[in-house]
Amino acid sequence: MLVIPFRPVQRLTDLTLDEVASVFTTVQKVQRMLANVYFANDSIQSQNPLDGGSFNIAIQDGKDAGQTVPHMHCHIIPRTRVNENEIGEGDGIYDRLQGEEGNVGGGLWDLKSRPEHVGKFPVIEDEDRRVRSKEEM
């Protein structure tokens, strides 16, 4: 799901404070709606659908971050739990965001010429990850 401000701006920093509040209030509403659809069965014990899964909230802010559509938008991606015998997608979601699947509106560019995709998230292998303390986080 995407949340897009009414006023077309390219960067998050181009939004007014009221627009930022509106975008992120909408992100929260969309999360609750998606949780009711995707997580309800996994949260029966708590009765709170948000307890049944997680979300990736992603903004590619600028072309070096992978933004190919020159309009600020926020991806809201529900992440469901996997059974212990399954392998979840994990950080693979970022590869999908950088690919054609995440190129929302790219077809509109095909009418003219699509901008070159220059941003790329660095891939960090699990064995190279460093555990951070709560203070560092």
C-alpha positions as CSV (number, residue, x, y, z in Angstrom):
1,M,0.0,0.0,0.0
2,L,1.2,3.5,-0.7
3,V,0.5,6.7,1.1
4,I,1.0,9.8,-1.0
5,P,0.5,13.5,0.0
6,F,-2.1,15.5,-1.9
7,R,0.4,18.2,-2.8
8,P,3.0,16.7,-5.2
9,V,6.5,17.2,-3.7
10,Q,9.6,15.3,-4.5
11,R,11.2,15.0,-1.0
12,L,9.9,14.4,2.5
13,T,11.6,17.6,3.6
14,D,9.4,19.5,1.1
15,L,6.3,18.8,3.1
16,T,4.9,21.2,5.7
17,L,4.6,20.1,9.3
18,D,0.9,19.7,8.9
19,E,1.4,17.6,5.7
20,V,4.0,15.4,7.6
21,A,1.5,14.8,10.4
22,S,-1.2,14.0,7.8
23,V,0.9,11.5,6.0
24,F,2.0,9.7,9.1
25,T,-1.4,9.7,10.7
26,T,-2.6,8.1,7.4
27,V,0.2,5.6,7.6
28,Q,-1.0,4.6,11.1
29,K,-4.6,4.2,9.8
30,V,-3.5,2.1,6.9
31,Q,-1.5,-0.1,9.2
32,R,-4.5,-0.8,11.4
33,M,-6.6,-1.5,8.3
34,L,-4.0,-3.9,6.9
35,A,-3.6,-5.6,10.3
36,N,-7.3,-6.4,10.4
37,V,-7.0,-8.0,7.0
38,Y,-3.6,-9.8,7.3
39,F,-3.0,-10.4,11.0
40,A,-6.4,-10.9,12.6
41,N,-6.0,-14.8,12.7
42,D,-2.6,-14.5,14.3
43,S,-3.6,-12.2,17.1
44,I,-6.6,-14.0,18.6
45,Q,-5.0,-14.2,22.1
46,S,-4.4,-10.5,22.4
47,Q,-7.5,-9.3,20.5
48,N,-5.2,-6.6,18.9
49,P,-4.7,-7.3,15.2
50,L,-1.4,-5.3,15.3
51,D,0.1,-8.0,17.6
52,G,-0.3,-10.6,14.8
53,G,2.4,-9.3,12.5
54,S,4.8,-6.5,11.6
55,F,5.3,-3.8,8.9
56,N,8.0,-2.3,6.8
57,I,7.5,1.4,6.4
58,A,9.7,2.6,3.5
59,I,10.4,6.0,1.9
60,Q,13.0,6.2,-0.8
61,D,13.8,9.9,-0.5
62,G,15.9,11.0,-3.5
63,K,17.3,9.2,-6.5
64,D,20.3,7.9,-4.6
65,A,17.9,6.1,-2.3
66,G,16.2,4.4,-5.2
67,Q,13.4,6.9,-5.7
68,T,12.3,6.7,-9.4
69,V,9.0,8.5,-9.1
70,P,9.6,12.2,-8.4
71,H,6.7,12.4,-5.9
72,M,7.2,11.6,-2.2
73,H,5.4,8.4,-1.2
74,C,5.5,6.0,1.7
75,H,5.3,2.2,1.2
76,I,3.4,0.2,3.9
77,I,4.3,-3.5,3.7
78,P,2.6,-6.0,6.0
79,R,4.9,-8.7,7.2
80,T,3.2,-11.8,8.4
81,R,4.7,-14.3,10.8
82,V,6.2,-17.5,9.3
83,N,5.9,-20.9,10.8
84,E,9.1,-22.3,12.2
85,N,9.5,-24.6,9.2
86,E,9.3,-21.7,6.7
87,I,11.9,-19.1,5.7
88,G,10.6,-15.6,5.7
89,E,11.4,-13.0,3.1
90,G,13.4,-10.9,5.6
91,D,15.4,-8.1,4.1
92,G,14.6,-9.5,0.6
93,I,11.7,-7.0,0.6
94,Y,14.2,-4.3,-0.1
95,D,15.4,-6.0,-3.3
96,R,11.8,-6.2,-4.4
97,L,11.3,-2.5,-3.6
98,Q,14.3,-1.7,-5.8
99,G,13.0,-3.9,-8.6
100,E,10.2,-3.5,-11.0
101,E,7.6,-4.5,-8.3
102,G,8.5,-1.5,-6.2
103,N,8.6,0.9,-9.2
104,V,5.1,2.2,-8.6
105,G,4.2,4.6,-11.5
106,G,7.2,3.5,-13.6
107,G,4.8,2.6,-16.4
108,L,3.9,6.3,-16.6
109,W,7.6,7.1,-17.3
110,D,7.6,4.6,-20.1
111,L,5.4,7.0,-22.1
112,K,8.5,9.3,-22.2
113,S,11.7,7.9,-20.8
114,R,12.2,6.2,-17.5
115,P,14.8,7.9,-15.1
116,E,17.9,5.9,-14.5
117,H,17.8,3.9,-11.2
118,V,20.9,4.8,-9.3
119,G,20.1,4.1,-5.6
120,K,20.9,0.7,-4.1
121,F,20.6,-0.4,-0.5
122,P,23.8,-2.1,0.6
123,V,23.4,-5.8,1.2
124,I,24.7,-6.8,4.6
125,E,25.0,-10.5,5.2
126,D,23.7,-11.8,8.6
127,E,27.2,-12.9,9.7
128,D,28.4,-9.3,9.1
129,R,25.7,-7.7,11.2
130,R,26.7,-6.1,14.5
131,V,24.4,-6.3,17.5
132,R,23.6,-2.8,18.8
133,S,22.6,-1.9,22.3
134,K,19.3,-0.2,23.1
135,E,21.2,3.1,23.6
136,E,22.7,2.8,20.1
137,M,19.4,2.0,18.5
